[in-house]
Amino acid sequence: MAYFITENCSGCTACVSRCPTNAISGVRKSLHSVAAALCIECGACGVVCPSEAIFDGAGNGAILLKKSQRPRAFVDAQSCTGCEKCVERCPFDCLSVADAPGAHFGVVQVAEAKCTGCRECAQACPYDAIFVHRRDQVPAELRLAVAA
């Protein structure tokens, strides 16, 4: 089920600019709404909502996160083949393939400033080489694989 916005919405528009599918609409200082047909349930909108007015389909409220906590994509360089499936699917154009030592086709890199953590890349990756985690909660084994 799609995310929805409650009457607590202040109309700040932060969610509008974060949504990768343009599913959220509304004018400044007015209640916004989510088009269920466009919502991919990524949660990118909820982490920037200062009113905590955004809820997932199960009724769980999204929590405002500091920038250093917000989710982003992490690439496991050991598993990435450079196939570019994720690059093609990314709605924010934050992925690119870069040359890497020992990699035949290169390895995907994430432009951190553009990534919203929408999970589209992780869903597109046929090699399970991309993971989305809060920036402050990256598992140790992935942190090591990313650093390599």
C-alpha positions as CSV (number, residue, x, y, z in Angstrom):
1,M,0.0,0.0,0.0
2,A,1.1,3.5,-0.8
3,Y,2.3,6.0,1.8
4,F,-0.1,8.7,2.9
5,I,0.0,12.2,4.5
6,T,-2.1,13.2,7.5
7,E,-3.6,16.5,8.4
8,N,-0.4,17.3,10.5
9,C,1.2,18.3,7.2
10,S,2.5,21.9,7.3
11,G,2.9,22.2,3.6
12,C,6.7,22.7,3.8
13,T,7.2,20.8,0.4
14,A,10.3,18.9,1.6
15,C,8.6,15.6,0.7
16,V,7.8,16.9,-2.9
17,S,11.5,17.4,-3.7
18,R,12.5,14.1,-2.2
19,C,10.0,11.9,-4.0
20,P,11.7,10.0,-6.8
21,T,8.4,9.4,-8.7
22,N,6.7,12.8,-8.3
23,A,3.9,11.0,-6.4
24,I,3.4,13.9,-3.9
25,S,1.6,17.0,-4.8
26,G,0.4,20.1,-3.0
27,V,1.0,23.8,-2.6
28,R,3.2,25.4,0.0
29,K,1.5,25.8,3.4
30,S,-1.3,23.4,2.4
31,L,-2.0,19.7,3.0
32,H,-0.1,17.6,0.5
33,S,-1.3,14.2,-0.9
34,V,0.3,11.1,-2.3
35,A,-0.8,9.6,-5.6
36,A,-1.0,5.9,-4.7
37,A,-0.5,4.8,-8.3
38,L,2.9,6.5,-8.4
39,C,4.1,5.7,-4.9
40,I,6.9,3.1,-4.8
41,E,6.8,2.9,-1.0
42,C,10.5,3.9,-0.7
43,G,10.1,6.1,2.4
44,A,12.3,8.9,1.0
45,C,9.6,11.4,1.8
46,G,9.1,10.5,5.4
47,V,12.7,11.0,6.5
48,V,12.5,14.7,5.6
49,C,9.1,15.5,7.0
50,P,9.5,17.9,9.9
51,S,5.8,17.4,10.9
52,E,6.1,13.6,10.9
53,A,2.9,13.6,8.9
54,I,3.8,10.8,6.5
55,F,2.8,7.2,7.2
56,D,3.4,3.9,5.3
57,G,0.6,1.7,4.1
58,A,0.6,-0.2,7.4
59,G,0.1,3.0,9.4
60,N,3.6,3.3,10.7
61,G,4.7,6.9,11.0
62,A,7.9,8.0,9.3
63,I,10.5,9.7,11.5
64,L,12.4,12.8,10.6
65,L,16.1,11.9,10.3
66,K,19.2,14.1,10.3
67,K,21.1,14.2,7.0
68,S,23.8,12.0,8.5
69,Q,21.2,9.3,9.3
70,R,19.2,9.2,6.1
71,P,19.3,6.1,4.0
72,R,21.5,5.8,0.9
73,A,22.7,3.1,-1.4
74,F,26.0,1.3,-0.7
75,V,27.7,-0.8,-3.4
76,D,29.6,-4.0,-2.5
77,A,32.5,-3.6,-4.9
78,Q,33.3,-7.4,-4.7
79,S,29.8,-8.3,-6.0
80,C,29.3,-5.5,-8.5
81,T,29.8,-6.5,-12.1
82,G,29.3,-3.1,-13.6
83,C,26.2,-4.3,-15.6
84,E,24.6,-0.9,-15.2
85,K,21.1,-2.2,-14.4
86,C,21.0,-0.1,-11.3
87,V,22.3,3.0,-13.2
88,E,19.4,2.7,-15.7
89,R,16.8,2.4,-13.0
90,C,18.0,5.2,-10.7
91,P,15.4,8.0,-10.7
92,F,17.9,10.6,-9.3
93,D,20.8,9.9,-11.7
94,C,23.1,9.3,-8.7
95,L,24.8,6.1,-9.9
96,S,27.7,5.8,-12.4
97,V,30.2,3.1,-13.4
98,A,33.8,3.9,-12.6
99,D,37.0,2.1,-13.4
100,A,38.2,0.0,-10.5
101,P,41.4,-2.1,-10.1
102,G,40.6,-5.7,-10.9
103,A,37.1,-5.1,-12.2
104,H,36.6,-5.9,-15.9
105,F,33.6,-3.6,-16.5
106,G,34.1,-1.2,-13.6
107,V,32.1,-0.8,-10.4
108,V,29.1,1.3,-9.6
109,Q,29.7,4.4,-7.5
110,V,27.0,6.4,-5.6
111,A,26.9,10.2,-5.7
112,E,26.0,10.6,-2.0
113,A,24.5,14.0,-2.3
114,K,21.9,12.9,-4.9
115,C,20.9,9.6,-3.3
116,T,17.6,9.5,-1.4
117,G,17.8,5.8,-0.5
118,C,14.7,5.0,-2.6
119,R,15.8,1.3,-3.1
120,E,15.1,1.3,-6.8
121,C,18.8,0.4,-7.5
122,A,18.8,-2.4,-5.0
123,Q,15.7,-3.9,-6.6
124,A,17.2,-3.6,-10.1
125,C,20.6,-5.3,-9.2
126,P,20.7,-8.9,-10.4
127,Y,23.8,-9.6,-8.3
128,D,22.7,-8.3,-4.9
129,A,25.5,-5.8,-4.9
130,I,23.6,-2.8,-3.7
131,F,22.1,-2.3,-0.3
132,V,20.3,0.6,1.2
133,H,21.0,1.4,4.8
134,R,20.8,4.4,7.1
135,R,24.1,6.1,6.9
136,D,24.7,5.7,10.6
137,Q,23.8,1.9,10.6
138,V,25.8,0.3,7.8
139,P,26.6,-3.3,8.8
140,A,30.3,-3.9,9.5
141,E,30.6,-6.5,6.7
142,L,29.2,-4.2,4.1
143,R,31.3,-1.3,5.4
144,L,34.4,-3.4,4.9
145,A,33.3,-4.5,1.4
146,V,32.5,-0.9,0.4
147,A,35.9,0.3,1.6
148,A,37.8,-2.3,-0.3
